[in-house]
Amino acid sequence: MTNQGQFVEPTWAIVELMGHNVIAGQISEVAVAGTAMLRVDVPAVKGMDAYTKFYGGQAIYAITPTDEASAIHAAEHFQKAPVTQWVVPYRELPSGEPTYEEDFPDDDDWEDPWSEVD
């Protein structure tokens, strides 16, 4: 590190974030949309692919520079999926109610149920 607190890029580190989240990997500072952000390149560990996350300075609680082995060990311990898929579960609806989007009327045929409310 230099006297100004800037990291010699890339630097291995453990990054603590607001909301009690921890991420580990190689860090560097990058400009995204004209704003300085912390880039964390998380290595591939225990069957998870490597990925990159960007964080604004306000989200960072602490950065602990470390060696590569320690950062990889931390990444294995704090293993989180970068993006998770969430799908609405299918469920049976009462008889007569539409179950799929194509069963709903077109916008032209739709009647506002609140139009009759005073």
N, C-alpha and C positions, 0 to 999 in steps of 0.2 A: 504494500500500500504506500501511497505517497503521502506527504504531509497534509494535503488537502482532503484526504479521505477517499480519493478516487482509486478504484481497483485497477490493477494491471490485468487486462482482459486476456482470456477468460480466467476466472478465479473459482475454485471449488468452494462451496459454502452451504450452510444450513440456514434457511430463511424462515423466520417466524413472522406470521401474518396476523393481522387483526382477526378476531373470531376464532382464536386458538387453532389455527391451521399451521402446518409446518410442511415445507417442501425443501428438497435438497437437490443440488446439481451444480452445473457450471453457470456462473452468473456473469452478466455484462450489462452495461448501460447502453440503451439504444433510444433513438428518437422515433416515436410513433405519432403521427399526426401533429408534429410540432411539439410534442411533450416528451420529456425524459421519462423513460420507464425502465424498470429492472427486468431483464430477460433471464429466465431460468430454464436451462436445458437439462431436463431430467433424463438420466441414462436409462436404458432398458434394464429392467430387473425382474427376476422371478416370473418370467412369462409375459410381462407387460412391455409393450413397445416404448421406445424413447418418445418424448414429446417436449414441447416448448410452451411455457406460459409467460405472460407479460403482466407486471404489476406496477401500479402507480405508487409514488412515494408515500402517499397517505395510508396505503394499505399495509405498509411494512412496519413491523414492531421491532425486529432485530435481525441482524445479519451476522453470522459467525463464520468467518473464513476458516477453512479446514483443508486437509489433504484429500486427494481423490478417493482413497480407500474409505475414509470416514464418511465422505459425502455419499458414496455408493451404499454403504451400510445404512446410513440414515434414510436414503431413498427407499431401500427395501423395507425398512421399519415403518416409514410413514407413507407407504404405498397407497396412492389414490388414483383412481381412473381420471384421466383428463376431461373426458366428456362421458356422460352416461345417457343412455337412451331410455326414455320413458314413454310407454305406449298405454293408451287408455285400454283397460281390460274389457273384453267383450262380455256383455251380459244380456240375458233375455229381457226384453221389454214386455209390458202387458200387451195382450192381444190388441191388434189394430194400430198400434203405434209404430211409426217408422223406425227401422233399425239401422239403415245405412243412408249415407248422404244422398244417393240417387233416389231414395224413396221420398225425400222431402220435395215439396212443391217448388217450382221455379219462382224466382223473385217476382215475376209478373203475376203469378197466381196467388201469392201470399197475402193473407189478410191479417192486419194488425189486431191481435186479441184485445188490446187496450183501447181501440178506437171507440168502443161502445161505453167505456167507463167515463162517468162525468167527473 
